[in-house]
Amino acid sequence: MDKRVFGDHEADASISLCGSRISIVRVGGGCVYTRVCCRGSERSLDVPGCRVFIHPVQPLFYPERLTGYVMVKLPRPIVLPPGFRARLLVLVEYDVAVSVDGVHPVDVFTVGRGKYALYGPPSGGVLARYAEARIVGDSGEVGPAPWCGMLAEVTLHNESGSNVSVERIVYPAYGIPLYYRGEGLVYGPRLHVRVQSPFTARVLARGWEVEGFSPSPLHAKTSLAGMGPLLFYMRYGL
């Protein structure tokens, strides 16, 4: 029995992913793609070619693309003395893109809550996808596949001369690839947070390439990873 949730799927496929159920049923000379979410919403599409591609993407596309930034909210503040470094592994929600060509989504849903928040003041702040994180010790603590979140690495470095408290991280997500395996394992970004004061930090974001994992095709087309890590300056608090 095929236990893949990501990749290409054809007629008679039935996929369950984090509370959403997807089916591809042959009707006449084509197929009907149907997705039913745990919240009761339903999406149906005619798919003449009877083939769809399902892949994880950065949490930027549900219900539509509104921003290029993600705000990771830690479960509790982390206090760092001057010069201190800390490394965390966190589980963060991602979106799922469904396409007929492997690139252009015809349906998008999320494995999380799909909320948004403003980072900073209304006059000059940044709209960001709001994603609550769960701290894990290693990938073995995430649980069995499919993971209902992407595993992200966060490195914190307090470069200031004061104690600092970090409870949220905003990073530029568009163009940073996710890496996945068919059964539903997903690796997200690697984030390096260089704290410069109790209120400011420089966040460097890059993809987390893992051996044996494939890059999401949507991000492979838009990836800026070849230009090095992407930078965001947090100036409105940590």
N, C-alpha and C positions, 0 to 999 in steps of 0.2 A: 504493500500500500504506500502510495506517495504521500509523505508527511511534509512536503515543502509548503510553505506559505508564500515565500517570495520567489520570483522568477516568472516564467511563462506558463500559462494554464490554458487548457483547451476544453472542448465540450465535455459535459458531465463532471466537471471539477466541482468540488465542494471544499471550501476553506474556512476555517475558524481562526480568528485572530483577535485576541484581547476583547472579547465581547461582541465583535462584529462577525457576521456570517455572510460569506460570498458563495454564490452558485452560478454556474454557467450551464444553461439548459438549452438543448437543441429544440428549435421551433421552426418547422417548415424547412426552408433552405438555409437558415442561419441559426443564430443563438440569441438568447436573452441573458444578459448579465444582471444579476440582482444582488444588492447589498442591503442587509438589515442590521442596524446598529442596536446596541443594548438599550439606547434611549427610545427605541421604537421607530426611529426615522428609517425610511426606505428609499433606495435609489435603483431605478431600472433603466437599462440601455439595450438597444438592439445592436448586436455585434455580428455583422454579416460574415466576417472571417472566422468566427468561433475561437478566437485566440486573444487573450489579454495578458499584459505584463503587470505584475504587482511588485512594487519596490518601496523600501523605506526612504523618506526624505527628511530634510531638516524641518523642524516644526514652524514652518513659515507659510504654508499653503492652505491651511484650513481656517475658516470656510473659503477664503480666497487670500491671495498674497496682499497683505496690508503693510508689511514692514520687512526689513532685512536683518532685524536684531532679535535676539532671544535673551530674556532675563531669567537666569537660574536662581531660584529662591532656595537657599539652604534650610534644612529643618530647624536649625538653631544657629545662633551666631558663633563664629570661631574667633577666639582672641589670640592675637599674635604679638609677642614681645618684639622689641626692636631687633632686626637682623634675623628673625626666626623664619624658617621655611616649613611648609606642611604640604603633603600630597594626599589628595582625596580621590576616591573613585565614587562617582555618583550616577544614579539612574535617573534619566530625564525623558519625558515624553517625546515622541516623534510623530510625524504625519506619514500617511501611506498614500502613494500615488498609483493610480490604475490607468494604463494607457493601452492603445492598440498598436503602437509603433515603438514602444520602449522609451519614449522621450516626452511626448506631449500628453499631459494628464487629461483624461475625460471624467475622472472621478477622484476625489480626495477625501479622506477621512482621517481622524486622529485616534491614537491609542490613549490619549489623555483627555483633558478637559477643554482644551482649545480656548483658553482665556488670554486676554491682552491687558497690558498695564502701561502707564506712562512713566518713563524714567526722567525725572527732572521737572521743571516748571512747564505750564502750558505754553508759554511763549517761546521756549527754546529747548524743550525736552525731546525725548525720543520715544516713539511708540515701539513697544517690544512684546513679543509673545511671552506670556508669563508661565513659567514651567517650574512646578515644585519638584525638588530633587530628593532622592533617598540616598543616603550614604551607605555604601557597601564596602566590605573589606577586600573582596576580590570578585572575579567573574563567577566563581563558584557559589557565591551568596545570592546571586540574582535569581536563581531558580531555574526550572526546566524551560526549554524552548516551547513556544515562542516567548521571547522577552517582551514584556509590555513597557518597554522603555529602551533607550539607547544608553550604553555605558560610556561615560565621559570621564576624562582624567583632568583634574584640577590641581595645579601647583600654585601655592600661595607663597609670596616672598615679601616680608615687611622690610622695605628699604628705608623707612622713615626712622626717626629717633624716638618715636612714641609707641605706646601700646595701641593696637588698632583692633577693631571688631569688624568682621566681614560676615554679612548675612545674605548678600545677593551679588551676582556677577552678570554683567551685560556683555554679550559678545556679538560680533558681526558674523552671521551664519550663512548668508547667501553665497553660494559658490564653494562652500566647504563640503567635501563629499562625506557621505556615510559609507561604512563598509559592513557588509552583511553576508550571512550564509542562508541558504534556502529554508532551513528549518525555523528561522526566525530570530537568529542572534544578530545584534546590531551594535556596532561601535560608532560612537559619535565623535565630537571634537576633543582635541587636547588643548586645554586652556592654561596659559601661564599668566598669572595675575601679579603684577609688580606694584605693590602698594607704596605710594609716595607720601601719603599723609593720612590722618584719620578719616579723610573725606574723599580722597582721590586715588585712582589706580590706573595703570596702563594694562589693558587686557590683550594678549596676543593669542590668536586662535588659528589652529591648523587642523587638517584631517588626521585621523589616527589609522594609519595603514597597518593592517594585520594580515600576516601570512595565511593564505587559504580563504580569505574573505574577498568579495568582489565589491567594487565601488558602485554606488547607485548610479544608473545610467543617466538620470536627469541631471545630477550634479556633475557627472563626467563631462557633459556638454557645456556646463557653465562654470566649471571649477577654475578658481583663481589660485589653486595651490601651488602652481609652478612659479608664482610671483613671491612665494614665501608666506609667512603667517600674516593674517589680517589683523589690524590694530583698531581698538576702540578705547577712547580715553573716558574713564568714569570720573566725572567732575561734580556729580550731585549726590554723593554719599555712597557708602558701601553697605 
